[in-house]
Each structure stands twice: as structure tokens, then as C-alpha cells.
Amino acid sequence: MRIVVVGDVLLDTDLSGGAGRLSPDAPVPVVEVDAVRRRPGGAGLVARMIQSEGHEAVLVTVLGDDDAAGLLRAELDGIDVVAGPSGAPTPVKTRIRASGQAVVRFDEGCAPPPAPECTDGMLAALTGADAIIAADYGRGVLANAELRARLAALAGSTPVIWDPHPLGARPVPGVAAVTPNLREALRFAGVQGSGTSAAAAAAEVLLETWGSGAVIVTMGDHGALVAAPGLLPQVIPAPRVDAADPCGAGDRFAVALAVGLAEGAAVDAAARQATEAAAFFLGLGGLAALGSGQGAAPLQLPVEGLDALEVVRRTRATGGTVVATGGCFDLLHAGHARTLAAARQLGDCLIVCLNSDDSVRGLKGEHRPIIKQDDRAELLTALECVDAVLLFAESTPESVIARLQPDIWVKGGDYAAQDLPEAALMSSWGGRTVTVPYIPARSTTKLAAALARVG
């Protein structure tokens, strides 16, 4: 897939190290820098995300001729860069991180630049794209009249996603979607307030003002709100993620949205995909993971698998106890809920290992499951006591238990150790298998039979 990113670029630099003492001449921490990391910022970061997923990334921008521009070009290696002259210093944003925590940032070359020109090569590079992302960082590239006219002409045949900036240009009419964050949306629309109601009010104003196919207001851990002409706003919840640094999530959202729209997905479906992708990106460590070889979270990676393994990793990192249980959980009932709640009380997280549809059919016959695996997983993760769900295809859970290596494996009911092959597996790494009380008169089979009788 060929995705063109057009917009402003900058150089991000991280200086990181430990901070175990204060300066003798001022009450400030002394950071012993042991690592210097550079990466492209702005539209360059968006292009890098696209390239890291295996797509063809083309970056249309302007670049200076200073030393920082040389460093930025090196960080853009592997990306097809079509750049005109910027006529200004390269913006550099440097963050000082002490033990992983940002303590200060200083900016260089970030004064308003002169309006950049657009070359014929920049215009030609837009042709033949499967999708275009306009990444505006307020430095004038997307204010160029020739470039805007070309984007407006392409918007009728190519999905154009416009990521706006408070100091940037107004989106051209007809783009597939504009993706302001909540603060930006309120500012652009002149709407006061906060939360979902304010986001919906702002999106309504911006739809009319901008003339776009959709306005998608990103709201951080509250998800995204999708507004399109003639439809009620749709709120897309975000997967639960514990992220210290949200930087890059908006860019990751735009990339996933562009991929989804280029593949022919409706804007609401593409926005759901993008919301999950942004959460996965943060859950993997965000920008730190992007340069560590892990890359951004693949769009095809199941939410259940990523969430479960990440929950286990984070729980262990803080010295917590990992609890897991398993089953089909077809027709979720009160007995299941009580068993799961009891299991969660035994540790610091609860992972539910869920039999896949094929696995359930092998165990219970061709008429089961009644509820498909995606819906069963969603119902389970909606329970407050369940931290994550991990699907498995085998008839018994030994393989998935070996992947998780929980501290405690929980079964509901009365079992002897010889009845549970997973008990021996658990003991191989010092884990424990325990039971919690079985709730009588609660049975999926009985519920299924009752449903069959009432037809």
C-alpha cells in the first residue's frame, strides 16, 4: 500500500540517563546522559510509522540545509522523501529524560518560518497514492495554495485524512476525515466545555465549517467521537491502557485510519480500528517501542492476545500476582460472574483463557458455541474483575497456560489434582492450581436447553 504523508517535519532528540544527585550550584537534578536518541517528528514520524508497518511511505515536505536537516534526513532513511527548500532552520525539540521521566524540553529553530514554496516534484508525488495524510504542524507546508488545490482535487478519488494544528491551515473541503483532538476541536469550533457532549457540539460545528466527510475528535483514554453528515455522533471507547507518555498516539491513529479507509472500510469501522491501534501503540511503550525493534502494534494483532501478555508483563514488573482461569463461557451467567470475581481476589490481575469457536465445537458439538468468540471475549472484558482475555484453539489450556505462566490457575468446583493435567504444568514453575466454590443450579447447558424450549 502506498501512503503519502504531506506536511511539516522536525527533529526530535531524547537525552536520557539516571538522575541520582542535585547540582551543587542550583537545586536541580543532574542527569548523567547515557543515551542520545533521534527520530523524525511531525509528518516525518507519521511516515516512519507507515514504513515500520511494511507499507510504502512517501513524505512530501520541505527541508533546510543546516546540520539538523542532515541528521533528520538520516533518520528518514528508507522513506521516499520528496522535499522542497524550507528557507528556514530545521526545528529541533530536545527532551531531557531522567530515569524514563521527561524533566525538561527545549526547542530550537521553532520561530514562524517564511511561507515555503511547492515544487513540481512535491505535487507529482501525490499522484497514485492509496491514501494521503495531511500532517499539519503549523509551519506552512499545508498553507501553500498550489498544494492545497492539488489535495482538494484528489480528495474526490483518494482518502485524505487531515490532522490539523491550532497554528496550521484550514482543511481543504472534501477530505475523508479531519482528526482534531478534543482541545483542538473546542478551539477550532469556539465551543466551551469538556467531555463527550462538548466534543459532539464541536464536531457538529466543524462538519459544516470544514465541509469534510467526517470529523473524528480523539479524546485520549476516552476514545474517539465520529461525526458525519446526517448521522448521530458515534462514540468509540478506547481499550484500557496504562501509558506514561501519550506522545505519538494521534499520529498512530491517523496512520491506522488511513490504512482502514484505503482498504475500503467505512469511516466508523476505520475509526474503531484506529482507536485500537493507538491504544496498542501506547501499551507497547509508545515512541520508545517504535525505535526498539518492536515497531507499532500490527493492526491484525488480536486485542485479546496483546492485552493479556501486556497485563502479565506490567503486573510482574510491579511484583504483582498473576491469576488465570479458563473455559468456554458460552451464555455468560451468574455462576461465571461469581467464579471470576472470586478468582480476581486471589491476585493483582485476572486473565481469562477462552476456548475459541472451533475448540468449543470440538468439546460440545456442532451446535455450540451459541455466542461467537469475539462476543464472548467482549462480554468477559466488560466485567470489572477481568483484566484481559486470551483466546486459545486447543481443547485443553496447557499451551496458553505455558505462554502466560500465571502464579495461580483457578478452577470452579471440586477437583482432585490428578483430574487436572494443568496442575502438573503449573507446578513446573512454582505456580499453584486452586479451586473456588462451584455455584450450583447455574449451567450453560441448562440455559441453552431452556432457550430451546422457548424458541
HELIX and SHEET records of a PDB file:
HELIX    1   1 ALA A   43  SER A   52  1                                  10    
HELIX    2   2 ASP A   67  GLU A   75  1                                   9    
HELIX    3   3 ASP A  120  ALA A  125  1                                   6    
HELIX    4   4 VAL A  141  ALA A  143  5                                   3    
HELIX    5   5 ALA A  145  LEU A  154  1                                  10    
HELIX    6   6 LEU A  182  ALA A  189  1                                   8    
HELIX    7   7 GLY A  195  TRP A  210  1                                  16    
HELIX    8   8 GLY A  220  HIS A  222  5                                   3    
HELIX    9   9 ALA A  249  ALA A  262  1                                  14    
HELIX   10  10 VAL A  267  GLY A  283  1                                  17    
HELIX   11  11 LEU A  287  LEU A  290  1                                   4    
HELIX   12  12 VAL A  303  ALA A  317  1                                  15    
HELIX   13  13 ALA A  334  ARG A  344  1                                  11    
HELIX   14  14 ASP A  357  LYS A  364  1                                   8    
HELIX   15  15 GLN A  373  THR A  381  1                                   9    
HELIX   16  16 GLU A  398  LEU A  404  1                                   7    
HELIX   17  17 ALA A  417  ASP A  419  5                                   3    
HELIX   18  18 PRO A  421  SER A  427  1                                   7    
HELIX   19  19 THR A  444  VAL A  454  1                                  11    
SHEET    1   A 6 ASP A  80  PRO A  85  0                                        
SHEET    2   A 6 GLU A  56  LEU A  63  1                                        
SHEET    3   A 6 ARG A   2  GLY A   7  1                                        
SHEET    4   A 6 ALA A 131  ALA A 135  1                                        
SHEET    5   A 6 VAL A 160  ASP A 163  1                                        
SHEET    6   A 6 ALA A 177  VAL A 178  1                                        
SHEET    1   B 4 PRO A  29  GLY A  42  0                                        
SHEET    2   B 4 VAL A   9  LEU A  22 -1                                        
SHEET    3   B 4 VAL A  92  ALA A  98  1                                        
SHEET    4   B 4 GLN A 101  GLU A 108 -1                                        
SHEET    1   C 3 VAL A 215  THR A 218  0                                        
SHEET    2   C 3 ALA A 224  ALA A 227 -1                                        
SHEET    3   C 3 GLN A 234  ILE A 236 -1                                        
SHEET    1   D 5 ALA A 388  PHE A 392  0                                        
SHEET    2   D 5 CYS A 349  ASN A 355  1                                        
SHEET    3   D 5 VAL A 322  GLY A 327  1                                        
SHEET    4   D 5 ILE A 408  GLY A 412  1                                        
SHEET    5   D 5 ARG A 432  VAL A 436  1                                        
END                                                                             
